[in-house]
Amino acid sequence: MTAPPIVIVGGGLAGAKTAESLRGWGYDGQLLLVTEEPVRPYERPALSKSYLRGRSGFDDTAVHPEAWYAEHDVELALSTRAVALDPGARKIELEPGGTIAYERLLLATGSRPRRLTVPGADLAGVFCLRTVADADAISAAVTPGRRLVVVGAGWIGTEVAASLRRVGLEVSLVYRSGAPLTRSLGTEIGVVFADLHAEHGVALHPDVTVTAVRGRTAVESVELSDGTSIGADLVVVGLGAEPATELARTAGLAIADGVLTGPGLATSAPDVYAAGDVANVTHSLLSGRVRSEHWWSALTQPPVAAANMLGHPACYDWIPTFTSKQYDVMVEYTGHAPRWDRIVFRGAPASRHFTAFWITDGKVAAGMTVGIPGLERHIRALVAAGAGVSPAVLADPDSELAELAATATRQKKEQSMTHDHAQDRDHPEITEGLRQWYDACPCCMSQALPEVKQALDEERAAAGPV
Ligand SMILES: Cc1cc2nc3c(=O)[nH]c(=O)nc-3n(C[C@H](O)[C@H](O)[C@H](O)COP(=O)(O)OP(=O)(O)OC[C@H]3O[C@@H](n4cnc5c(N)ncnc54)[C@H](O)[C@@H]3O)c2cc1C
């Protein structure tokens, strides 16, 4: 009798990369990827950037070419939703499609956008942006000169404002805080983004909420809590997202802001794993749990989940990273700072050429560069080392970040009371699981994790022939 398949629920980056990693590890059993969307897995970042501006198409953002699935014997169940999970019986119910048994299961159900819940929010012309279908619908409504109201000034809201301003829409950005992006970056940096958008002709409406969307059959205006009414031909809602936990919750898995997993991405149910936006992971290097809604996490968790699914123990300890580009300003953020005590700046924020460090409990919890490429690796090392660098040194442009990172990494090793092999290496962020994956399938790793592959290439070269 053949064993039941490994089933992956969710056709985003995390789901597709887990399929790739399982095959990379040599798993040759039946592999089924179930996704409610009608298209093969794709990556979402372009949806608020080049795809929305018509500069890239679906094939550019698909995780794998169409033929890859047949070539790797990965069965795709498109337009299929997993509606119930029975971890005791190891079965999931699909809609449409009946019930199937699994040997191991990965939940990669991602996030769902928060909706606007005011009167008129269901009028034609009001959009969320999560899927390629959403992006297509928005694009179809875009004509230069039309009036767009973006509700919410987080990452997606600000990126949509920048992208559609660049294609000639009249854009208003409406948000509850005093400046864009303040929840994740703080007010001083938020002001930088407010100025950037204002310079490009975006009308800013801070400190307000939307009270109603008005229109007869389609949106005509948006009413704000300060009494303002803004004329609108389309509205894009960017109010953040919630982890898609419904399947896990009804099955009784442990949930709290996502599906709780251990460091190996195993959930509270036997042989059920989670990865990507939906996973709230016990992080091996950062204290506590991390749920990251970023592309890089959906890329780096799958090899670890796949390794553990196949019985090769591996811990997830990658430091979260994300990038954003708005107009010509490039942002690169590394670390995890849901709260912070202070932000230290190296360079003036107003110059749009600076580095910021978020300090939490005396340690560098995160760092971000604006307009300065190439520092991500050093910031990663500072965060991974839990470094307590003095604010004056962090702020000093003459103190080399590479040296600070090397010193912090060395000190962490010296202070370590227990012997931990991972800390003895030049790249503490590379886990044993990633090393094993490199040994099993360096080609597949070079596609998924080029930086890790390069670091391990260098490490193996330095070690010499075995
Ligand atoms: C517009 C946009 C722009 C972004 N830009 C950036 C960026 O610049 N940088 C960055 O780091 N991150 C960015 N992100 C975030 C990044 O895309 C996510 O972190 C990433 O998509 C998470 O991948 P995932 O596979 O975990 O989940 P998802 O990509 O959300 O995929 C989950 C899939 O599972 C499906 N699904 C859910 N439940 C079920 C079910 N019960 N049955 C079947 N299928 C199900 C969903 O429909 C979806 O197809 C952006 C996100 C969006 C929406």
The ligand as an SDF file (V2000), in Angstrom:
LIG
                    3D

 53 58  0  0  0  0  0  0  0  0999 V2000
    0.8540   43.6070   -2.1590 C   0  0  0  0  0  0  0  0  0  0  0  0
    1.9110   42.9970   -1.2740 C   0  0  0  0  0  0  0  0  0  0  0  0
    3.2130   43.4730   -1.3310 C   0  0  0  0  0  0  0  0  0  0  0  0
    4.1900   42.9250   -0.5250 C   0  0  0  0  0  0  0  0  0  0  0  0
    5.4580   43.4270   -0.5880 N   0  0  0  0  0  0  0  0  0  0  0  0
    6.4220   42.8830    0.1770 C   0  0  0  0  0  0  0  0  0  0  0  0
    7.7590   43.3700    0.1170 C   0  0  0  0  0  0  0  0  0  0  0  0
    8.0720   44.2960   -0.6310 O   0  0  0  0  0  0  0  0  0  0  0  0
    8.6980   42.7780    0.9040 N   0  0  0  0  0  0  0  0  0  0  0  0
    8.3800   41.7550    1.7480 C   0  0  0  0  0  0  0  0  0  0  0  0
    9.2550   41.2570    2.4510 O   0  0  0  0  0  0  0  0  0  0  0  0
    7.1240   41.2740    1.8360 N   0  0  0  0  0  0  0  0  0  0  0  0
    6.1380   41.8030    1.0720 C   0  0  0  0  0  0  0  0  0  0  0  0
    4.8630   41.3230    1.1490 N   0  0  0  0  0  0  0  0  0  0  0  0
    4.5710   40.2140    2.0750 C   0  0  0  0  0  0  0  0  0  0  0  0
    4.8820   38.8590    1.4290 C   0  0  0  0  0  0  0  0  0  0  0  0
    4.3080   38.7990    0.1570 O   0  0  0  0  0  0  0  0  0  0  0  0
    4.3390   37.7530    2.3210 C   0  0  0  0  0  0  0  0  0  0  0  0
    5.1180   37.7390    3.4830 O   0  0  0  0  0  0  0  0  0  0  0  0
    4.3680   36.4050    1.6250 C   0  0  0  0  0  0  0  0  0  0  0  0
    3.4710   36.4050    0.5520 O   0  0  0  0  0  0  0  0  0  0  0  0
    3.9890   35.2910    2.5710 C   0  0  0  0  0  0  0  0  0  0  0  0
    3.9710   34.0990    1.8500 O   0  0  0  0  0  0  0  0  0  0  0  0
    3.0990   32.8590    2.3620 P   0  0  0  0  0  0  0  0  0  0  0  0
    3.3680   31.7740    1.3790 O   0  0  0  0  0  0  0  0  0  0  0  0
    3.3310   32.6280    3.7850 O   0  0  0  0  0  0  0  0  0  0  0  0
    1.5810   33.3350    2.2490 O   0  0  0  0  0  0  0  0  0  0  0  0
    0.7180   33.8820    1.0550 P   0  0  0  0  0  0  0  0  0  0  0  0
    1.5690   34.4790    0.0050 O   0  0  0  0  0  0  0  0  0  0  0  0
   -0.3600   34.7090    1.6590 O   0  0  0  0  0  0  0  0  0  0  0  0
    0.0540   32.5720    0.4200 O   0  0  0  0  0  0  0  0  0  0  0  0
   -0.9090   31.8210    1.1180 C   0  0  0  0  0  0  0  0  0  0  0  0
   -1.7840   31.1100    0.1180 C   0  0  0  0  0  0  0  0  0  0  0  0
   -2.5940   30.1580    0.7890 O   0  0  0  0  0  0  0  0  0  0  0  0
   -3.9260   30.2340    0.2870 C   0  0  0  0  0  0  0  0  0  0  0  0
   -4.8170   29.7060    1.3150 N   0  0  0  0  0  0  0  0  0  0  0  0
   -5.1190   30.2370    2.5220 C   0  0  0  0  0  0  0  0  0  0  0  0
   -5.9550   29.4330    3.1920 N   0  0  0  0  0  0  0  0  0  0  0  0
   -6.1760   28.3640    2.4100 C   0  0  0  0  0  0  0  0  0  0  0  0
   -6.9690   27.1880    2.5560 C   0  0  0  0  0  0  0  0  0  0  0  0
   -7.6740   26.9370    3.6570 N   0  0  0  0  0  0  0  0  0  0  0  0
   -6.9840   26.2890    1.5450 N   0  0  0  0  0  0  0  0  0  0  0  0
   -6.2540   26.5100    0.4140 C   0  0  0  0  0  0  0  0  0  0  0  0
   -5.5000   27.6150    0.2170 N   0  0  0  0  0  0  0  0  0  0  0  0
   -5.4620   28.5180    1.2130 C   0  0  0  0  0  0  0  0  0  0  0  0
   -4.0870   31.7160    0.0230 C   0  0  0  0  0  0  0  0  0  0  0  0
   -5.1630   31.9920   -0.8340 O   0  0  0  0  0  0  0  0  0  0  0  0
   -2.7410   32.0290   -0.6120 C   0  0  0  0  0  0  0  0  0  0  0  0
   -2.7560   31.7080   -1.9740 O   0  0  0  0  0  0  0  0  0  0  0  0
    3.8540   41.8650    0.3550 C   0  0  0  0  0  0  0  0  0  0  0  0
    2.5310   41.3860    0.4210 C   0  0  0  0  0  0  0  0  0  0  0  0
    1.5710   41.9340   -0.3920 C   0  0  0  0  0  0  0  0  0  0  0  0
    0.1540   41.4290   -0.3120 C   0  0  0  0  0  0  0  0  0  0  0  0
  1  2  1  0
  2  3  1  0
  2 52  2  0
  3  4  2  0
  4  5  1  0
  4 50  1  0
  5  6  2  0
  6  7  1  0
  6 13  1  0
  7  8  2  0
  7  9  1  0
  9 10  1  0
 10 11  2  0
 10 12  1  0
 12 13  2  0
 13 14  1  0
 14 15  1  0
 14 50  1  0
 15 16  1  0
 16 17  1  0
 16 18  1  0
 18 19  1  0
 18 20  1  0
 20 21  1  0
 20 22  1  0
 22 23  1  0
 23 24  1  0
 24 25  2  0
 24 26  1  0
 24 27  1  0
 27 28  1  0
 28 29  2  0
 28 30  1  0
 28 31  1  0
 31 32  1  0
 32 33  1  0
 33 34  1  0
 33 48  1  0
 34 35  1  0
 35 36  1  0
 35 46  1  0
 36 37  1  0
 36 45  1  0
 37 38  2  0
 38 39  1  0
 39 40  1  0
 39 45  2  0
 40 41  1  0
 40 42  2  0
 42 43  1  0
 43 44  2  0
 44 45  1  0
 46 47  1  0
 46 48  1  0
 48 49  1  0
 50 51  2  0
 51 52  1  0
 52 53  1  0
M  END
$$$$
